[in-house]
Amino acid sequence: MTHARGLPPSRSVADFGTREGHVACPLQKDRPMTRPAPDMLTTLAQCRAGIDAIDQELMTLLAERQAHVDAVMAIKARDGIAANTRARVTEVIDGAKRSAVQKGLDPALAETLWTAMVEHFIAKEEAVIGTGGAQA
């Protein structure tokens, strides 16, 4: 009998130990998580379970990134720095594209995602601290 996601009912993707054929996931609450490598998956349900697990990890990382942006916003407000610092935006987007290439991700996708994310956070900062301030 298998779980709705194609895994045995007593196992989830996060339950797989680190061993040959498995990839490690980032630590979550001091618990190392792993999942099968994509080339080890044989069913659509297993693939979808892996994607769902990755999506949850992405949400955790994005929430952590947002907390860092909130800290940046407070520092910018305190120091009179503009929400939209053009040089930093360019640096972040270019860095995302370089990292994407190194990790085998389409750099155009990385650019699209990071541009949307950065624009979102700039709009949030401008709503709180305004559009003035120095470039830093």
Backbone as JSON Lines, residues from 0, in Angstrom:
{"i":0,"aa":"M","n":[0.84,-1.18,0.0],"ca":[0.0,0.0,0.0],"c":[0.89,1.24,0.0]}
{"i":1,"aa":"T","n":[0.5,2.25,-0.8],"ca":[1.3,3.46,-0.85],"c":[0.46,4.65,-0.44]}
{"i":2,"aa":"H","n":[1.15,5.67,0.0],"ca":[0.56,6.94,0.39],"c":[0.07,7.65,-0.85]}
{"i":3,"aa":"A","n":[-0.78,8.64,-0.72],"ca":[-1.29,9.4,-1.86],"c":[-0.17,10.0,-2.7]}
{"i":4,"aa":"R","n":[0.97,10.23,-2.1],"ca":[2.09,10.8,-2.84],"c":[3.0,9.72,-3.42]}
{"i":5,"aa":"G","n":[2.58,8.47,-3.36],"ca":[3.35,7.39,-3.97],"c":[4.43,6.82,-3.06]}
{"i":6,"aa":"L","n":[4.48,7.23,-1.82],"ca":[5.47,6.74,-0.89],"c":[4.79,5.78,0.09]}
{"i":7,"aa":"P","n":[5.54,4.89,0.69],"ca":[4.94,4.03,1.71],"c":[4.28,4.88,2.78]}
{"i":8,"aa":"P","n":[3.17,4.43,3.38],"ca":[2.44,5.26,4.33],"c":[3.27,5.71,5.52]}
{"i":9,"aa":"S","n":[4.29,4.99,5.89],"ca":[5.1,5.34,7.04],"c":[6.25,6.28,6.69]}
{"i":10,"aa":"R","n":[6.38,6.66,5.43],"ca":[7.52,7.47,5.01],"c":[7.04,8.7,4.27]}
{"i":11,"aa":"S","n":[7.79,9.76,4.39],"ca":[7.58,10.94,3.57],"c":[8.9,11.24,2.89]}
{"i":12,"aa":"V","n":[8.9,12.15,1.95],"ca":[10.14,12.49,1.26],"c":[11.19,12.94,2.26]}
{"i":13,"aa":"A","n":[10.77,13.66,3.31],"ca":[11.72,14.16,4.3],"c":[12.34,13.05,5.13]}
{"i":14,"aa":"D","n":[11.77,11.85,5.13],"ca":[12.27,10.74,5.95],"c":[13.48,10.03,5.36]}
{"i":15,"aa":"F","n":[13.77,10.24,4.09],"ca":[14.86,9.51,3.47],"c":[16.19,9.96,4.06]}
{"i":16,"aa":"G","n":[17.01,9.0,4.45],"ca":[18.31,9.33,5.03],"c":[19.31,9.71,3.95]}
{"i":17,"aa":"T","n":[20.4,10.33,4.39],"ca":[21.46,10.68,3.45],"c":[22.22,9.42,3.09]}
{"i":18,"aa":"R","n":[22.19,9.06,1.84],"ca":[22.92,7.91,1.34],"c":[23.06,8.08,-0.16]}
{"i":19,"aa":"E","n":[23.75,7.18,-0.78],"ca":[23.94,7.26,-2.22],"c":[22.57,7.33,-2.91]}
{"i":20,"aa":"G","n":[22.46,8.25,-3.85],"ca":[21.2,8.41,-4.57],"c":[20.27,9.41,-3.92]}
{"i":21,"aa":"H","n":[20.68,10.01,-2.82],"ca":[19.86,11.0,-2.14],"c":[20.63,12.31,-2.07]}
{"i":22,"aa":"V","n":[19.89,13.4,-2.03],"ca":[20.52,14.71,-1.92],"c":[20.11,15.31,-0.58]}
{"i":23,"aa":"A","n":[21.03,16.06,0.03],"ca":[20.75,16.7,1.3],"c":[19.96,17.98,1.08]}
{"i":24,"aa":"C","n":[19.08,18.29,2.0],"ca":[18.3,19.52,1.98],"c":[18.85,20.45,3.05]}
{"i":25,"aa":"P","n":[18.55,21.75,2.96],"ca":[18.99,22.66,4.01],"c":[18.42,22.25,5.37]}
{"i":26,"aa":"L","n":[19.11,22.64,6.41],"ca":[18.63,22.34,7.75],"c":[17.36,23.12,8.04]}
{"i":27,"aa":"Q","n":[16.43,22.47,8.68],"ca":[15.2,23.11,9.1],"c":[15.0,22.8,10.57]}
{"i":28,"aa":"K","n":[15.04,23.82,11.39],"ca":[14.85,23.64,12.84],"c":[15.79,22.56,13.38]}
{"i":29,"aa":"D","n":[17.07,22.68,13.04],"ca":[18.1,21.75,13.51],"c":[17.88,20.3,13.08]}
{"i":30,"aa":"R","n":[17.07,20.08,12.07],"ca":[16.82,18.72,11.58],"c":[17.26,18.63,10.13]}
{"i":31,"aa":"P","n":[18.35,17.92,9.87],"ca":[18.75,17.77,8.48],"c":[17.7,16.95,7.72]}
{"i":32,"aa":"M","n":[17.32,17.43,6.56],"ca":[16.32,16.73,5.76],"c":[16.95,16.3,4.44]}
{"i":33,"aa":"T","n":[16.54,15.17,3.94],"ca":[17.02,14.71,2.65],"c":[15.83,14.22,1.83]}
{"i":34,"aa":"R","n":[16.07,14.1,0.56],"ca":[15.05,13.54,-0.33],"c":[15.77,12.79,-1.44]}
{"i":35,"aa":"P","n":[15.08,11.88,-2.1],"ca":[15.72,11.13,-3.18],"c":[16.18,12.06,-4.3]}
{"i":36,"aa":"A","n":[17.29,11.72,-4.92],"ca":[17.75,12.46,-6.09],"c":[16.72,12.29,-7.21]}
{"i":37,"aa":"P","n":[16.53,13.3,-8.04],"ca":[15.51,13.21,-9.1],"c":[15.64,11.98,-9.99]}
{"i":38,"aa":"D","n":[16.86,11.55,-10.26],"ca":[17.0,10.39,-11.15],"c":[16.64,9.07,-10.46]}
{"i":39,"aa":"M","n":[16.34,9.11,-9.16],"ca":[15.93,7.93,-8.42],"c":[14.4,7.81,-8.37]}
{"i":40,"aa":"L","n":[13.7,8.85,-8.77],"ca":[12.23,8.86,-8.69],"c":[11.65,8.14,-9.89]}
{"i":41,"aa":"T","n":[10.61,7.36,-9.64],"ca":[10.03,6.55,-10.73],"c":[8.55,6.83,-10.96]}
{"i":42,"aa":"T","n":[7.92,7.6,-10.08],"ca":[6.49,7.89,-10.28],"c":[6.24,9.38,-10.24]}
{"i":43,"aa":"L","n":[5.17,9.79,-10.86],"ca":[4.76,11.19,-10.83],"c":[4.49,11.63,-9.4]}
{"i":44,"aa":"A","n":[3.88,10.77,-8.61],"ca":[3.58,11.11,-7.21],"c":[4.86,11.37,-6.42]}
{"i":45,"aa":"Q","n":[5.9,10.57,-6.65],"ca":[7.17,10.79,-5.96],"c":[7.78,12.13,-6.39]}
{"i":46,"aa":"C","n":[7.73,12.41,-7.68],"ca":[8.28,13.68,-8.19],"c":[7.53,14.86,-7.57]}
{"i":47,"aa":"R","n":[6.21,14.76,-7.54],"ca":[5.4,15.85,-6.98],"c":[5.66,16.02,-5.48]}
{"i":48,"aa":"A","n":[5.85,14.92,-4.78],"ca":[6.16,15.0,-3.35],"c":[7.49,15.72,-3.14]}
{"i":49,"aa":"G","n":[8.46,15.42,-3.98],"ca":[9.75,16.1,-3.9],"c":[9.61,17.58,-4.18]}
{"i":50,"aa":"I","n":[8.84,17.91,-5.21],"ca":[8.62,19.33,-5.55],"c":[7.93,20.04,-4.39]}
{"i":51,"aa":"D","n":[6.93,19.4,-3.81],"ca":[6.22,20.0,-2.67],"c":[7.17,20.24,-1.49]}
{"i":52,"aa":"A","n":[8.05,19.29,-1.23],"ca":[9.02,19.45,-0.15],"c":[9.97,20.6,-0.45]}
{"i":53,"aa":"I","n":[10.43,20.69,-1.68],"ca":[11.32,21.79,-2.07],"c":[10.59,23.12,-1.93]}
{"i":54,"aa":"D","n":[9.32,23.18,-2.34],"ca":[8.55,24.42,-2.21],"c":[8.48,24.87,-0.75]}
{"i":55,"aa":"Q","n":[8.3,23.92,0.16],"ca":[8.25,24.28,1.58],"c":[9.6,24.84,2.05]}
{"i":56,"aa":"E","n":[10.68,24.25,1.59],"ca":[12.01,24.76,1.94],"c":[12.22,26.15,1.37]}
{"i":57,"aa":"L","n":[11.76,26.36,0.13],"ca":[11.86,27.69,-0.48],"c":[11.1,28.72,0.34]}
{"i":58,"aa":"M","n":[9.9,28.36,0.82],"ca":[9.11,29.28,1.64],"c":[9.85,29.65,2.91]}
{"i":59,"aa":"T","n":[10.48,28.66,3.53],"ca":[11.26,28.92,4.74],"c":[12.39,29.89,4.46]}
{"i":60,"aa":"L","n":[13.11,29.66,3.37],"ca":[14.22,30.53,3.01],"c":[13.74,31.93,2.62]}
{"i":61,"aa":"L","n":[12.62,32.01,1.91],"ca":[12.08,33.32,1.53],"c":[11.62,34.1,2.76]}
{"i":62,"aa":"A","n":[11.03,33.42,3.73],"ca":[10.63,34.09,4.97],"c":[11.86,34.61,5.71]}
{"i":63,"aa":"E","n":[12.93,33.83,5.71],"ca":[14.17,34.27,6.34],"c":[14.74,35.47,5.59]}
{"i":64,"aa":"R","n":[14.69,35.44,4.27],"ca":[15.18,36.57,3.46],"c":[14.36,37.82,3.77]}
{"i":65,"aa":"Q","n":[13.04,37.64,3.88],"ca":[12.18,38.78,4.19],"c":[12.54,39.4,5.54]}
{"i":66,"aa":"A","n":[12.86,38.57,6.52],"ca":[13.28,39.09,7.83],"c":[14.56,39.9,7.71]}
{"i":67,"aa":"H","n":[15.49,39.46,6.86],"ca":[16.71,40.23,6.64],"c":[16.4,41.56,5.97]}
{"i":68,"aa":"V","n":[15.48,41.54,5.01],"ca":[15.08,42.78,4.33],"c":[14.44,43.74,5.34]}
{"i":69,"aa":"D","n":[13.64,43.21,6.26],"ca":[13.04,44.06,7.29],"c":[14.11,44.73,8.15]}
{"i":70,"aa":"A","n":[15.17,43.98,8.46],"ca":[16.29,44.56,9.23],"c":[16.98,45.65,8.4]}
{"i":71,"aa":"V","n":[17.16,45.4,7.1],"ca":[17.76,46.4,6.22],"c":[16.91,47.66,6.2]}
{"i":72,"aa":"M","n":[15.59,47.49,6.13],"ca":[14.68,48.63,6.09],"c":[14.85,49.5,7.33]}
{"i":73,"aa":"A","n":[14.95,48.89,8.48],"ca":[15.13,49.65,9.72],"c":[16.45,50.42,9.7]}
{"i":74,"aa":"I","n":[17.49,49.78,9.21],"ca":[18.8,50.45,9.14],"c":[18.76,51.59,8.13]}
{"i":75,"aa":"K","n":[18.14,51.37,6.98],"ca":[18.03,52.44,5.98],"c":[17.25,53.63,6.53]}
{"i":76,"aa":"A","n":[16.17,53.37,7.25],"ca":[15.37,54.45,7.84],"c":[16.22,55.23,8.86]}
{"i":77,"aa":"R","n":[16.93,54.51,9.69],"ca":[17.77,55.13,10.71],"c":[18.89,55.98,10.1]}
{"i":78,"aa":"D","n":[19.49,55.47,9.01],"ca":[20.66,56.12,8.42],"c":[20.35,57.04,7.24]}
{"i":79,"aa":"G","n":[19.06,57.18,6.89],"ca":[18.68,58.06,5.79],"c":[19.09,57.55,4.42]}
{"i":80,"aa":"I","n":[19.03,56.26,4.23],"ca":[19.42,55.64,2.95],"c":[18.15,55.33,2.17]}
{"i":81,"aa":"A","n":[18.21,55.56,0.86],"ca":[17.06,55.33,-0.01],"c":[16.67,53.85,-0.02]}
{"i":82,"aa":"A","n":[15.37,53.6,-0.17],"ca":[14.88,52.22,-0.29],"c":[15.44,51.58,-1.55]}
{"i":83,"aa":"N","n":[15.44,52.32,-2.64],"ca":[15.91,51.8,-3.92],"c":[17.32,52.3,-4.18]}
{"i":84,"aa":"T","n":[18.29,51.47,-3.83],"ca":[19.68,51.81,-4.12],"c":[20.08,51.04,-5.38]}
{"i":85,"aa":"R","n":[20.14,51.78,-6.48],"ca":[20.31,51.17,-7.81],"c":[21.52,50.24,-7.91]}
{"i":86,"aa":"A","n":[22.64,50.64,-7.35],"ca":[23.85,49.81,-7.45],"c":[23.62,48.46,-6.76]}
{"i":87,"aa":"R","n":[22.95,48.48,-5.62],"ca":[22.71,47.23,-4.9],"c":[21.72,46.34,-5.66]}
{"i":88,"aa":"V","n":[20.71,46.94,-6.26],"ca":[19.75,46.16,-7.05],"c":[20.49,45.44,-8.18]}
{"i":89,"aa":"T","n":[21.33,46.15,-8.88],"ca":[22.12,45.56,-9.97],"c":[23.01,44.44,-9.44]}
{"i":90,"aa":"E","n":[23.65,44.68,-8.31],"ca":[24.53,43.69,-7.7],"c":[23.76,42.41,-7.35]}
{"i":91,"aa":"V","n":[22.58,42.56,-6.78],"ca":[21.78,41.4,-6.37],"c":[21.3,40.61,-7.59]}
{"i":92,"aa":"I","n":[20.78,41.31,-8.6],"ca":[20.27,40.62,-9.79],"c":[21.41,39.93,-10.54]}
{"i":93,"aa":"D","n":[22.52,40.63,-10.72],"ca":[23.68,40.02,-11.39],"c":[24.2,38.81,-10.62]}
{"i":94,"aa":"G","n":[24.21,38.92,-9.29],"ca":[24.64,37.8,-8.46],"c":[23.72,36.6,-8.6]}
{"i":95,"aa":"A","n":[22.43,36.85,-8.68],"ca":[21.46,35.76,-8.84],"c":[21.69,35.05,-10.18]}
{"i":96,"aa":"K","n":[21.95,35.81,-11.23],"ca":[22.19,35.2,-12.55],"c":[23.47,34.38,-12.54]}
{"i":97,"aa":"R","n":[24.53,34.91,-11.93],"ca":[25.79,34.15,-11.86],"c":[25.61,32.86,-11.06]}
{"i":98,"aa":"S","n":[24.94,32.97,-9.94],"ca":[24.7,31.79,-9.1],"c":[23.85,30.76,-9.85]}
{"i":99,"aa":"A","n":[22.86,31.23,-10.59],"ca":[22.01,30.32,-11.37],"c":[22.85,29.51,-12.35]}
{"i":100,"aa":"V","n":[23.74,30.18,-13.06],"ca":[24.59,29.49,-14.03],"c":[25.44,28.44,-13.32]}
{"i":101,"aa":"Q","n":[26.02,28.8,-12.17],"ca":[26.87,27.87,-11.42],"c":[26.09,26.64,-10.95]}
{"i":102,"aa":"K","n":[24.81,26.82,-10.66],"ca":[24.01,25.73,-10.11],"c":[23.16,25.01,-11.17]}
{"i":103,"aa":"G","n":[23.3,25.41,-12.44],"ca":[22.58,24.75,-13.51],"c":[21.14,25.21,-13.68]}
{"i":104,"aa":"L","n":[20.83,26.4,-13.19],"ca":[19.49,26.97,-13.33],"c":[19.51,27.99,-14.46]}
{"i":105,"aa":"D","n":[18.42,28.1,-15.18],"ca":[18.31,29.07,-16.26],"c":[18.48,30.48,-15.68]}
{"i":106,"aa":"P","n":[19.5,31.22,-16.09],"ca":[19.72,32.55,-15.53],"c":[18.59,33.53,-15.84]}
{"i":107,"aa":"A","n":[17.87,33.32,-16.93],"ca":[16.72,34.18,-17.23],"c":[15.62,33.99,-16.19]}
{"i":108,"aa":"L","n":[15.44,32.75,-15.75],"ca":[14.46,32.48,-14.71],"c":[14.89,33.15,-13.41]}
{"i":109,"aa":"A","n":[16.15,33.0,-13.05],"ca":[16.66,33.64,-11.84],"c":[16.48,35.15,-11.91]}
{"i":110,"aa":"E","n":[16.79,35.72,-13.05],"ca":[16.64,37.18,-13.21],"c":[15.18,37.6,-13.02]}
{"i":111,"aa":"T","n":[14.27,36.87,-13.62],"ca":[12.84,37.18,-13.5],"c":[12.38,37.08,-12.05]}
{"i":112,"aa":"L","n":[12.75,35.99,-11.38],"ca":[12.33,35.79,-9.99],"c":[12.93,36.84,-9.07]}
{"i":113,"aa":"W","n":[14.22,37.08,-9.19],"ca":[14.88,38.03,-8.31],"c":[14.43,39.46,-8.59]}
{"i":114,"aa":"T","n":[14.19,39.79,-9.84],"ca":[13.69,41.14,-10.14],"c":[12.33,41.35,-9.49]}
{"i":115,"aa":"A","n":[11.45,40.38,-9.6],"ca":[10.12,40.5,-8.97],"c":[10.26,40.61,-7.46]}
{"i":116,"aa":"M","n":[11.11,39.79,-6.87],"ca":[11.29,39.81,-5.42],"c":[11.88,41.13,-4.95]}
{"i":117,"aa":"V","n":[12.91,41.59,-5.63],"ca":[13.55,42.85,-5.24],"c":[12.58,44.02,-5.41]}
{"i":118,"aa":"E","n":[11.85,44.04,-6.51],"ca":[10.87,45.13,-6.71],"c":[9.8,45.1,-5.63]}
{"i":119,"aa":"H","n":[9.36,43.92,-5.23],"ca":[8.38,43.79,-4.16],"c":[8.92,44.4,-2.86]}
{"i":120,"aa":"F","n":[10.15,44.04,-2.51],"ca":[10.72,44.52,-1.26],"c":[11.02,46.03,-1.32]}
{"i":121,"aa":"I","n":[11.42,46.53,-2.47],"ca":[11.64,47.97,-2.6],"c":[10.32,48.71,-2.4]}
{"i":122,"aa":"A","n":[9.24,48.22,-3.01],"ca":[7.93,48.85,-2.83],"c":[7.52,48.84,-1.36]}
{"i":123,"aa":"K","n":[7.78,47.73,-0.67],"ca":[7.47,47.63,0.76],"c":[8.29,48.65,1.55]}
{"i":124,"aa":"E","n":[9.59,48.75,1.25],"ca":[10.45,49.71,1.94],"c":[9.98,51.14,1.67]}
{"i":125,"aa":"E","n":[9.68,51.45,0.4],"ca":[9.25,52.81,0.07],"c":[7.94,53.17,0.76]}
{"i":126,"aa":"A","n":[7.05,52.21,0.95],"ca":[5.79,52.47,1.64],"c":[6.04,52.82,3.11]}
{"i":127,"aa":"V","n":[7.11,52.29,3.68],"ca":[7.4,52.53,5.09],"c":[8.36,53.7,5.29]}
{"i":128,"aa":"I","n":[9.43,53.77,4.5],"ca":[10.46,54.8,4.76],"c":[10.47,55.92,3.73]}
{"i":129,"aa":"G","n":[9.63,55.81,2.69],"ca":[9.57,56.86,1.68],"c":[10.55,56.62,0.55]}
{"i":130,"aa":"T","n":[10.57,57.57,-0.38],"ca":[11.4,57.41,-1.58],"c":[12.66,58.26,-1.54]}
{"i":131,"aa":"G","n":[12.85,59.05,-0.52],"ca":[14.06,59.88,-0.42],"c":[15.22,59.09,0.15]}
{"i":132,"aa":"G","n":[16.28,59.8,0.41],"ca":[17.45,59.18,1.03],"c":[18.61,59.08,0.08]}
{"i":133,"aa":"A","n":[19.75,58.78,0.66],"ca":[21.0,58.69,-0.1],"c":[21.14,57.31,-0.74]}
{"i":134,"aa":"Q","n":[21.89,57.27,-1.83],"ca":[22.24,56.0,-2.46],"c":[23.4,55.38,-1.66]}
{"i":135,"aa":"A","n":[23.31,54.11,-1.38],"ca":[24.39,53.45,-0.63],"c":[24.66,52.1,-1.21]}
